[in-house]
Amino acid sequence: MRIFSFSSLKGSLKASLMTLFLFSFCSTQVHAGQPLESLVWKMSVATTAALIVATNPLKARGMTMEIGGGDHVSVVRAGAQWDWNDDLLDVFGWKVSSYWQLDFSRWQSTRDSSQTGVNMTVGFTPMFRFTGKEGYVQPYVDVGVGISLFTVSRFQEHEFGSNFQFADMLGIGANIGKRNQWGFAYKFQHYSNGSVRVPNKGINFHFLTLTYQY
């Protein structure tokens, strides 16, 4: 039984995205004298992420890779997107659709490169997209509010109050390509627990986002 065919990669497009995954995960905090086990798990994560992109076992509409941060924190995040509803509204020529996004991220303090300066998160967000007219370049605006779980409730000087957080997103970008398969965007995100528990010191991030739609 044939499990995987390299022909399914569709040439250099998916290969390029796989390379970005590998580079982004492996390059974060790799430094001289790093323990072997640390390098091994990073390579394992990178390889797993690349295979998920290549094979799309969860039948996602698209995969997304984000690099960014803020407030002395660098963040690498990978996610998958599934269609929710298409063409919900038409507002002045902009079509409104929706999708679900599931993502995993790794925060690294720029002040502490050790494991104590790390926060891992998983997020789930219903997103709404305002899409412009079809063409080789198709602009869009994304907005959504979701939930996230943190591995720590205190990160550097930030007292989040709980491991459960709300995540507000706003993105501006464009899809390009013959079938608009590549997406490039800037995204602003705010995390806080909505004062469910105190203290509630939120944090803001800025991201550059690359998306590939199958």
C-alpha positions in Angstrom: 0.0 0.0 0.0 1.4 3.4 -1.0 1.2 5.7 2.0 2.9 8.8 0.5 3.9 10.0 -2.9 6.3 12.9 -3.5 4.3 13.8 -6.5 1.6 15.0 -4.2 3.8 17.9 -3.1 2.9 19.6 -6.4 6.4 20.7 -7.1 8.3 23.5 -5.3 5.3 25.3 -3.8 4.7 22.9 -0.9 8.4 22.1 -0.7 9.0 25.8 -0.1 6.5 25.9 2.7 8.0 22.8 4.2 11.4 24.4 4.1 10.0 27.4 6.0 8.6 25.2 8.7 12.0 23.4 9.1 14.0 26.7 9.1 11.6 28.4 11.6 11.5 25.7 14.1 15.1 24.6 14.0 16.5 28.1 14.0 14.7 29.3 17.1 17.2 29.3 20.0 19.7 27.0 18.3 23.0 28.1 19.6 26.5 26.8 20.2 26.7 24.3 23.1 23.1 23.4 23.0 22.3 20.0 24.5 21.8 17.2 22.0 18.4 16.3 23.3 17.2 19.9 22.7 18.3 19.8 19.1 16.7 16.4 18.6 13.3 17.5 19.8 13.4 20.6 17.6 14.3 18.5 14.6 11.5 16.1 15.5 9.0 19.0 15.7 10.2 20.4 12.5 10.0 17.1 10.6 6.5 16.4 12.0 5.3 19.9 11.0 6.7 19.4 7.5 5.0 16.1 7.0 1.7 17.5 8.2 2.0 20.3 5.6 3.0 17.8 2.9 0.3 15.1 3.6 -2.5 17.2 5.1 -3.8 14.2 7.2 -6.5 16.3 8.9 -7.9 17.5 5.5 -7.5 21.1 6.4 -8.3 23.9 3.9 -5.0 25.4 4.6 -1.9 25.6 6.7 -0.4 28.7 8.3 3.0 29.7 9.7 3.5 32.8 11.8 6.6 34.4 13.1 6.5 37.4 15.4 6.4 38.6 19.0 6.5 41.6 21.2 7.4 42.8 24.8 10.7 40.8 24.9 9.1 37.6 23.6 9.6 35.9 20.2 6.9 33.5 18.9 6.7 30.8 16.3 3.2 29.5 15.6 1.9 26.9 13.2 -1.8 26.2 12.5 -4.4 24.6 10.3 -7.6 26.1 9.0 -11.0 24.5 8.1 -13.9 26.1 6.2 -16.9 27.0 8.3 -19.3 28.9 6.0 -18.6 30.6 2.7 -20.3 33.7 1.3 -22.2 34.7 4.5 -22.7 38.3 3.4 -21.7 40.7 0.6 -20.7 44.1 1.9 -19.9 46.7 -0.7 -18.3 44.1 -2.9 -16.4 42.4 -0.1 -17.6 38.8 0.6 -17.8 37.6 4.2 -16.9 34.0 5.0 -15.7 32.1 8.1 -13.3 29.4 9.1 -11.9 27.6 12.1 -8.2 27.9 13.1 -6.3 25.5 15.4 -2.8 26.5 16.2 0.2 25.7 18.4 2.9 28.2 19.4 6.1 28.4 21.2 7.1 31.6 23.1 10.7 32.2 23.9 11.8 35.0 26.2 14.5 37.2 24.6 15.8 37.8 28.1 16.0 34.1 29.1 17.1 31.6 26.5 16.7 28.6 28.9 13.6 26.3 29.2 12.3 28.5 32.0 11.8 31.3 29.4 9.4 29.1 27.4 5.6 29.1 27.1 3.7 26.6 24.9 0.2 27.4 23.8 -2.7 25.8 21.9 -5.4 28.0 20.5 -8.8 27.5 18.8 -10.4 30.5 17.0 -13.5 31.0 14.9 -12.4 33.6 12.2 -14.4 35.8 9.9 -12.8 37.0 6.6 -13.7 39.9 4.5 -12.4 39.2 1.0 -12.0 41.6 -1.9 -12.6 41.0 -5.6 -11.1 38.0 -7.2 -7.9 38.4 -9.1 -4.2 37.3 -9.0 -4.0 39.5 -5.9 -7.0 39.3 -3.6 -7.0 41.5 -0.4 -8.6 40.3 2.8 -9.2 41.3 6.4 -9.5 38.7 9.2 -11.1 39.2 12.6 -11.8 36.7 15.4 -11.9 36.0 19.1 -10.9 32.5 20.3 -9.5 30.7 23.3 -6.0 29.6 24.2 -4.4 27.4 26.8 -0.9 28.3 28.2 1.5 25.9 29.9 2.3 28.7 32.4 0.2 31.4 34.0 3.2 33.6 34.8 5.7 34.4 32.0 8.5 36.9 32.8 6.8 39.9 34.5 3.4 39.0 33.1 0.9 37.6 35.6 -1.8 36.1 33.3 -3.9 35.0 36.3 -4.8 31.6 34.7 -3.7 29.2 32.0 -7.0 29.9 30.1 -6.9 33.0 27.9 -9.0 34.7 25.3 -7.2 35.6 22.1 -8.4 38.5 19.9 -7.0 38.6 16.3 -7.0 41.2 13.6 -5.2 40.5 10.3 -4.7 42.4 7.0 -3.3 40.6 4.0 -3.7 39.3 0.5 -3.9 36.0 -1.3 -1.9 35.7 -4.5 -1.4 33.1 -7.2 -3.4 31.6 -10.0 -5.9 30.2 -7.5 -5.0 32.5 -4.6 -3.2 29.7 -2.9 -0.6 31.8 -1.1 -1.6 34.2 1.7 0.6 36.9 3.2 -0.6 39.0 6.1 0.2 41.2 9.1 -1.7 40.1 12.3 -2.2 41.8 15.6 -3.1 39.6 18.6 -4.1 40.3 22.2 -4.1 37.7 24.9 -5.9 38.2 28.3 -8.3 36.2 30.5 -11.1 38.8 30.4 -10.7 39.4 34.1 -12.0 35.9 34.8 -9.2 35.8 37.4 -6.8 38.4 38.7 -4.2 39.5 38.1 -5.0 39.9 34.4 -1.9 41.4 32.7 -2.4 40.7 29.0 0.1 40.8 26.3 0.2 42.0 22.7 1.9 40.4 19.7 2.6 41.3 16.1 2.9 38.6 13.5 4.0 38.0 9.9 1.8 35.3 8.4 2.3 32.9 5.5 -0.6 30.6 4.5 -0.9 27.9 1.9 -4.3 26.7 0.7 -4.7 23.2 -0.7 
